[in-house]
Amino acid sequence: MTKQEIQDYVDKLTLYLEQKKGKQVFDWLYSLLEKLQNWQLQEKLQSLEETYKTMLRYLADGIQDPSRDKIYAHLVYSLYQIADIAVFQIKTIHDHALFYERKRACRSYVPETTAELIAELEDKTGQMALLSLSEGEERIPQWKELDLQKEIIVRKLFYKVWLSDPWTNDEKTRWAGLLKTQPDAENLPCLIVTGLTLNLLEVFDEKKAMLLFEAIQNKNEDVRERALTGMVLFLRKYDYRLPVYPAIIECVHQLAEDPKFIRKIRHILLQFILSRETEKITQKINSELIPELMKKIGSTENIQTKLTDWMADTGLEEKNPEWQTIIENSGLQEQFQELTELQMEGADVMHSSFIHLKNYPFFNEPGNWFLPFTLPGEGIEDKQLARLADVLATSTLLCNSDKYSFYLSISQMPEKYRKSMIEQFSAESDAMNEIRKEELPDASKTIDYRARQYIQDLYRFYKLHPRRKDFEDIFEWQPEFYKVPSIHRLMKDSESLLMIGEYYFNKNYFEEAGDIFDRLLQTDPTNDVLFQKKAYSLQMLGKLKEALDAYQKAELLNANHSWTIKKLAHLHRILKNTKDALLYYKKAEQLHPDNLSIQLSIGHCYLELKEYEQALKYYFKVEYLTKNKEKAWRPIAWTSFRMGKYQQATDYFNKLIESEPHFTDYLNAGHVQLASGHTKEAIRLYSSALETGKQSPEDFAALFANDIPDLMEAGVAQENIPFILDCIFYGFSSDVS
């Protein structure tokens, strides 16, 4: 069976179960099991079908069966279980994705049991402890060999979890004990939780899910953050199945009683929202910042290294003075500051720097993408690298995957460059940690760096792994987390929804933001600010009439809010409700009589209503009061033309042309001359418009056509206009002296 055929079976089965089409469910599963030829599963399915038929007979005979709901729930539970096992076994045979390739490879030899691996791990740990106590510095060669052996065992245990079949109760108990007994310093608990998560994203397993939820209470903070992240991903993938598993629902309910748990889940959702910014940031760096800096620096040498330093910098004066000058002269300082602020917020600004540093053999092992950075400095002979390892181990700047990339790349540098890079990174790491302490003191309001690092590790795995297409990209999944019922129930409090909504809103994800503001308004219908933000979101999505309605509701709740009034005026004008727009601009004028932008907009409304004298009054007022005269000159010139005051219009268009003319200034000035009967001068100005705007003749003619009604109203004969255009395109303007 192909991967798509298997998925079609799963989708159709899920649909039948949701619709309670029992007969189709059994028929579908029989056809699936025929391909597998698993007689044990077929016998179990036949037994379940007999139970279902008995339940139906009771119903047909009118027999009351108080246990029917319980029996049916168990049937659905068992049918899902059979389907899971069948699909998993079929994929193990036929699927060519990395997960199943590794699973088949593991079955090609007799692997050690989990108990054997654990015993060996404990033995190596004990030997290392003895060496540390007895042999001092001379222990390093043996210590390094033992550490390598430990790493191999830990990796095997990761595969044991990641590639495992559905667990028995005994297996679940054994792994639960291992999570509790391993010391905090070991990587194994973290990798177990990641292995659980990756396995669950491949196949449903209630026992693994329960252990994942139990790990949320683990004493190791890294383990807890990984388990929380895994739980969120599990709930999103399997929400539709949860009613069949009351034990899972009860576990989630118990966790939800802890406010700290709710805050942690909220922060994980926020980090996933921030991950949507990663590609934008990467694109900005690669397409804007790097090319501009390459121009300024004049060389591509070490550009990525220098950029990494600048991106993380918040005290540019501490860097090489020449680099500071380059940044200041490039006009990019504000963009670097923006990246710094994004990094402080938790955004992934380093992704672009490490995209090309995932090709080391170290990353051939999937588990290494999630390995906490724990290289021990005392086990490294090179003192500079030992220092770097220690700094990286405590740094919160980089995720673990990038720490390994950084360490591996630095270790291959010539010594003179290596020393400089290590010193710079060490200073930067210390500075950023201090800034975090000073500027982000309230841990309850900030995303834990462990969650940030782990989600960034996941992002790199799903976006950069050579076999990434073998995995369903969790960062492309829909729907959004807050729309998943089981997650929404955890986040339905106003504080959580508002924080998530603000994140979407501030990142310009207006569809999601508007949806959340809508949800909040259901419980807080008198909040004018929510209506404002909902309206703005709708406006940015192009839903102008809906936005207008929301702005009007905000106005009803806060009648004199100037921002709302100006938005209503603006939208009415866009929607061609000019009289309504004028009323709102007049109201805004009462609140801000000195606001020249409002004065100008009132003039525009009068112009659109063809009340030219009133329009000119406002335009002249703006001209008198503003420093940017061009803002008033254009509408004064055009209004004068519409009133037939051609000399006044000519005077103002000449001012614009002598300043910094736009091609429309030449075009409109040409209209004035054409209406005045000065055809040669009109052709000259039209030709200047064509040259300045760099349009094709077709585009210019289309723009010209928009103004034909105004020209006809000014007395220009319509039949002459095509000839005028041909004069322009033939270049007759050169004949005009």
KELOBA-446899 format. One record per residue (C-alpha): y negated, z, x negated. Coordinates in steps of 0.02 Angstrom, whole numbers, plus 32768, in hexadecimal, padded with zeros to 4 digits. Layout:
N
YZX;...
END
This chain:
737
800080008000;7F507FDC7FC6;7ECC80647FBA;7E71801A8050;7F10801480B9;7F3080CC8094;7E7E80F980C2;7E8E80988165;7F2781008191;7EC881A0816E;7E2F816A81D2;7E9581318268;7EFE81D08266;7E62823D825F;7E1781DD82F1;7EB581F0835A;7EBD82AB8337;7E0582C38364;7E2182638406;7EC282C3842C;7F2882228436;7FCD8276840B;804081E18428;7FDA817283B5;7FD781FD8332;80948208832D;80AD814A832E;802E813882A0;807F81BF8237;812D81758251;80F080CD820F;80A28125817A;814081888151;81A980EA8159;814A80AB80C2;816D814E8066;82218167809F;821182258098;829C8260810D;826683168108;81BA82EB8148;8205827781CC;82768301820C;81E283798214;817C82F78271;820A82DB82EE;82138397830C;8158839E832B;8162830C83A4;81E983668408;817983FE8413;80E9838F844E;8157833B84D1;818E83E58512;80D884198521;80B5837A8583;814A839685F7;810984448621;806283F6864B;80B0836A86B3;811A83E78715;808484548738;80C984E686D3;8044855E8693;8053857485D8;7FDA85F88594;800D85D084E1;7FEB851484F1;7F4685188490;7F96857B8404;802B850583FE;7FBB846C83FC;7F4E84B48372;7FEA84D28308;80238420832C;7F8083D782EE;7F8884488255;8038840B822E;800F8354824D;7F7C835C81D4;7FF083AF8156;807283258165;7FEC82A08156;7FA282F380BC;804982FE8065;807A824B8093;7FD581FE805B;7FD682657FBB;8087822D7F90;806381767FB7;7FC681797F4B;802681CE7EBF;809C81387EC0;802380A97EDD;7F7080DC7EB8;7F2880A47E0F;7E95811C7E0F;7E8581917D79;7EBE82297DDC;7F6481DB7E0C;7F7E81887D63;7F6F82327D0F;7FDF827F7D94;806881FF7D75;805482177CB8;806B82D37CCA;810B82B77D2C;815382467CA5;817F82DD7C39;81B483907C5C;811383F57C54;810784AD7C2D;8100851F7CC3;805E85787CEC;80AC861E7CB9;80DD85D77C0E;802F85927BF0;7FDE86377C20;805086997BAD;802986227B1E;7F6F862F7B40;7F7586ED7B3C;7FD886E67A9A;7F5886757A43;7EC986E47A82;7F1E877D7A3A;7F3A872A7992;7E8386F87989;7E4E87AA79AF;7EBA87EC7920;7E73876D78A7;7DC3879C78D9;7DE8885378B4;7E448840780F;7E1487AA77A8;7D57879477B4;7D1186ED777D;7DB886B47734;7DFF86AD77E4;7D9E860F7810;7E22858877EC;7EA985E5784C;7E2E861978D1;7DF9856478EC;7EAE852B78FA;7ED485B2797B;7E37858679DB;7E6E84D079E1;7F1885057A24;7EC2856F7AA8;7E5784DA7ADB;7EF3846F7AF2;7F4384F47B5F;7EA785087BC9;7EA0844B7BE0;7F5684497C19;7F3184D27C96;7E9D846E7CD8;7F1283DB7CF5;7F8D84507D4A;7F0A84777DCD;7EB483CF7DDA;7F5383677DEE;7FB983E57E51;801A83C57EF1;7FF384307F8A;801184E57F59;808E85627F97;805886167FB7;80A3864A7F10;804085C67EB1;7FA085FA7F06;7FC186B17ED9;7FE686847E23;7F4386237E0D;7EDF86A97E67;7F2187297DED;7EF386BA7D5B;7E4086AA7D9B;7E2F87677DA4;7E8087957CFE;7E3187177C86;7D9D87607C27;7CED87227C4B;7CE086CF7BA0;7D71865A7BC2;7D5285AA7C05;7DF085AB7C6D;7DAC85FD7D0D;7D1F857E7D16;7D9684ED7CFB;7E0F85317D7D;7D8585307DFF;7D4F84807DCE;7E0584487DD3;7E1584937E81;7D7984377EBA;7DAD838E7E75;7E5C83A17EBE;7E1783CF7F69;7DA483387F66;7E4182CF7F52;7EB683267FCE;7EA483B3804C;7EFE8455801F;7EDB84F28083;7F1C85677FFC;7EB0851B7F75;7E1A85237FEA;7E3A85DC8009;7E4385FE7F4E;7DA1859D7F34;7D4C860C7FB5;7D9586A87F67;7D4D86727EBF;7C9E86847F0B;7CB8873F7EF3;7CEF872E7E3D;7C9887A17DC0;7C6D870A7D51;7BC686BF7D88;7BF586117D49;7C9586177DAE;7C36864E7E49;7BB685C07E3E;7C40853F7E25;7CA285857EB7;7C0985817F27;7BE884CC7EF8;7C9E84A07F16;7C9984F77FBF;7C0284927FF6;7C5783EF7FC3;7CF88423801A;7C9D844D80BC;7C4383A680BC;7CE3834380A1;7D5383A0811A;7CDE83E6819E;7D3583808227;7DD983DA8202;7D9E848E81F9;7DC384BD82AF;7E7C84AD8282;7E6C853081F8;7E2D85D58240;7E4D862F819B;7DCE85C08143;7D4F85D581CE;7D64869281C9;7D4E8692810C;7CAC86308119;7C6D86A581A2;7C8E873C8136;7C3286EF80A3;7BA086C18114;7B818779813B;7B3B878D808B;7A8387548081;7A9987367FC7;7B2586BA7FED;7AB2865B8065;7A2A86517FE0;7AA686107F60;7AE585887FD6;7A3185597FFD;7A0B85457F44;7AA484D97F29;7A6C84667FB6;79BF845D7F67;7A0B842C7EC0;7A6C83A17F14;79C883657F62;797983687EB5;7A0A83007E73;79CC82727EE2;7933826C7E70;799A824F7DD2;79A281927DDE;78E881897E06;78BF81F47D6F;7934818E7D00;78E580EC7D3E;783681307D1F;786181647C6E;78BD80C47C41;784A80477C95;77A0809A7C80;779781247BFF;780980DF7B77;77C1802D7B77;771080727B73;773880E97AE5;779080607A85;76EF7FFB7A8D;7689808F7A51;76FF80C779CA;772480177991;77D9803C7969;7879806379C6;78B780D8793E;78EB81807986;788E81597A28;790F81B07A95;790F824B7A29;785282567A2B;784F823A7AE6;78CA82C77B03;7857833D7AA4;77BE83077B05;781283127BAE;784483C57B93;779E83F77B46;771F84657B9D;76B5848A7B04;769183DF7ABC;761784257A3C;76AB847279E1;76F783C779BB;76D183497935;761483287947;7632826D7937;76AB827379CA;762982D17A30;75A8824B7A0A;762181C27A3D;763F82167AE4;758682347B05;755581837AD9;75E281397B41;75A081857BE1;764E81CC7C03;762982857BED;762282A57CA7;76CB82527CBF;771882BE7C37;76CE83587C8A;771B831F7D2F;77C5830F7CDC;77B283BD7C92;778A84057D3C;782083AB7D87;788F83F47D00;784E84A37D24;787784877DDB;792984577DB0;791F83987DB2;7991833A7D3B;791482EE7CC1;799282E87C32;7A0F82717C82;79C181D77C34;79C582247B87;7A81823F7B8B;7AC081A77BE9;7AF681557B46;7B3D81F27AF7;7BDA82007B61;7C44818B7AF8;7C8D820D7A81;7D4B82237A8A;7D2682D37AC9;7CF882887B72;7D9C822C7B85;7DDE82CD7BD1;7D9B82E47C83;7D9E83A17C72;7D26839B7BDF;7C9B835C7C51;7C9E84087CA3;7CC684767C0E;7C4885047BF5;7BF684F47B4B;7C45857E7AE3;7C50853E7A30;7C4F85DF79CA;7BD185DB793C;7C3C864A78CD;7CC785C878D2;7C59853B788F;7C48852977D2;7BA384C977D5;7B1B854D77ED;7AA184D67841;7B24849F78BF;7B59855378D8;7AA5857E7904;7A9B84E9797A;7B3C851E79D1;7AF885CD79ED;7A53858B7A31;7AAA850F7AA4;7B1F85967AE6;7A8B85FA7B28;7A15856C7B54;79F185427C0A;799B849C7BE2;7A3784307BE1;7AD384297C4C;7B7784497BF2;7BA783927BE7;7B0283697B92;7B1483FD7B1D;7BB683B47ADC;7B6483077ACE;7AD283527A70;7B4083B779FB;7BB2832379D5;7B2082AE79B4;7AC5832C7944;7B63835078E2;7B6A829878AF;7AB6828F7874;7A83829277BD;7A5983437789;799C83297776;798B82EB7829;7A06836B786A;79A183FE782D;790083BF787D;7953839E7924;79A784497929;790384A17902;78A784407989;792B84607A0C;7937851879E2;787B852F79F4;787884CA7A94;7907852C7AE0;78B385D27ABA;780D85957B02;785B85567BA3;78BB85F87BBC;781A865B7BA9;77BF85EB7C23;784985FE7CA2;783C86BB7C94;777F86B87CAA;776B86327D30;780A86497D94;782487057D9F;7871870B7E4D;792686D87E39;794086DA7EF6;78CA86457F06;790885DB7E77;79A585767E59;7A1C85CF7DE4;7A28856E7D42;7AE685797D4B;7AE8851B7DF0;7A6E849D7DA9;7AD684817D0C;7B7884717D6D;7B3383F47DEB;7AE983907D5C;7B9483927D07;7BDE83507DA9;7B5682CB7DB2;7B7E828B7D05;7C3882877D29;7C2482237DC9;7B9D81B07D83;7BCF81987CCD;7C8B81B07CBB;7CDC810B7C84;7D5281167D1B;7CCD81527D95;7CF980CA7E13;7DA181217E28;7D4881B27E7C;7CE981BD7F1E;7C3881E17EE4;7C08828A7F2F;7B5082617F10;7B5981CB7F84;7BAF82248014;7B66822980C1;7B3482858128;7ABB82F980D0;7AFE83A980BA;7A8E83FA813D;7AD2838281C2;7B8583BE81A9;7BA6843C8235;7C0184BD81CC;7B7884BA8147;7AEC84B481C8;7B2F85548215;7B1285A7816D;7A64855C815A;7A258564820D;79AE85F681EC;78F785C181E9;78DB85F58134;7969858980F3;794084F38160;788884FC8133;78AB85048079;792384708083;78AA840F80F0;781B842E8076;788783F07FE7;78AB834D8041;77F5833F8076;77AF835C7FC7;782982DD7F7E;77F6825C8003;789D8259805C;7844824E8101;78D782258171;793382C58142;7893832B813F;786282F181EE;790F8319822F;790783CB81EC;785683E7822F;789983AD82D7;7923843082CE;78A684B682A0;783584878332;78C384A983AA;78B385618382;77FA85628356;77A684E683CE;76F6852B83B5;76ED850E82F9;7664848D82DF;768B847B8225;773D8445824D;76F983C382C6;76808387823F;770C837181C0;777F8321823F;76F382A9826C;76CE827F81B7;7788825F8197;778F81E9822C;76F1819381F1;773A81758144;77D7812E8195;776B80B181F5;778C8103829D;76D3810582CA;76DB81228385;775481B3836F;76E481F682E5;764C81EA8358;76A7824F83DC;76D382D7835E;762082DD831B;75E182F183CE;7656838583E8;761483D28348;756483BA8389;758E8412842C;75C684A983C8;753284A58350;74A48441839C;74288445830C;749984258278;7439839F8218;74D2835681BF;752C833A8264;749082EE82B2;747982748221;75308242822B;7521822282E6;748681B982C8;74DD8157823F;7579813682A6;751781028340;74B9808682D5;7559803E828A;75A2802E8339;75037FD28371;74CE806083E4;741F804F839D;73C280AF8424;743981438412;742A81378355;736B813D8364;737481D983D1;73DE8234834F;737281FA82BE;72DA823B831C;733382E18332;735C82E38279;72A582BC8254;726F835982B2;72E283C18244;72B1836881A2;7205831781B9;71F282F180FF;729B829C80E9;727081E980BB;732281AB80D5;731681DF818B;726B818B8199;72B380EB8153;734680F181CC;72D081088260;7274806E8225;7319800E821F;7340804182D2;72968003830E;72B37F6282AF;735C7F488304;730A7F6C83AC;72847EEA837F;71FB7F6C838C;71AB7F2882EF;71057F8782F2;7161802D82FC;71D67FF78271;71457FCB81FE;70F28073821C;718B80CC81D7;71A580518149;70F08061810F;7100811E8115;7199811580A5;7140809C8030;70AF8114801E;711A81AE7FFD;71AC816D7F96;71B481447EDC;723A80C17EFA;71C780437F4E;724D7FBC7F5A;72A780217FE0;721280058052;71DB7F5A8015;72767EFE8051;726F7F3A8107;71B07F258109;71C27E7280CD;724C7E488149;71F57E9D81DC;71547E4081B2;71B67D9D81B4;72017DC7825E;71517DED82A1;710D7D478260;70A07D9C81DC;70D47D1F8158;704D7D4480D7;70767DFE80DC;712F7DD680CF;710D7D62803B;70A87DE77FE1;71347E677FEE;71BF7DED7FBF;71587DBC7F26;71517E747EF4;720E7E7D7EFF;72257DDD7E9D;71B17E1C7E14;72157EBE7E0C;72D47EB67E09;72FE7E347E8D;73A27E2A7EEA;73DE7D7E7F1F;73B67DAD7FD4;73007DC57FA1;72F87D0E7F6D;73577CDB800A;72E57D3A8082;72497D028025;72877C51803D;72957C7080F8;71DE7CA580FC;71A87C0780A2;72147B988110;71CA7BE881AD;711C7BD08162;713D7B17814A;71457B21808B;71EA7AC6807B;71E37AA37FBF;71C07B597F97;724A7B8D800E;72C77B1B7FB4;72927B627F0B;72AD7C157F48;73547BE87F99;738D7B9A7EF6;735D7C397E99;73C37C9C7F18;745A7C2C7EFA;74497C3E7E3E;742B7CFB7E41;74B97D1F7EBA;75327CAC7E5E;75807C777F03;75DB7BD77F29;75817B5D7F9C;75FB7B8D8027;75D77C478016;751C7C29800D;75217BBD80A9;75827C458106;74FF7CC780D7;74747C528107;74C57C3481B1;74B27CED81DD;73F57CD981DA;73EA7C37823D;73C27C8F82E3;732E7CE8828F;72F17C448244;72FD7BEB82EB;729B7C79833C;72177C5E82B6;720A7BA782E8;72797B548265;72D27ABC82AC;738E7AD982A8;73B37A228288;73557A2B81E2;73B97ABB819B;74507A55815D;73D779E38101;73817A7880B2;74297AB78073;74557A0E8029;73AC7A0B7FCF;73DD7AB17F80;748B7A767F4F;744879D27F07;73D17A367E9A;733079F47EE6;72DB7A957EB3;72C07A497E06;724579D17E55;71DC7A617E95;71497A877E23;
END
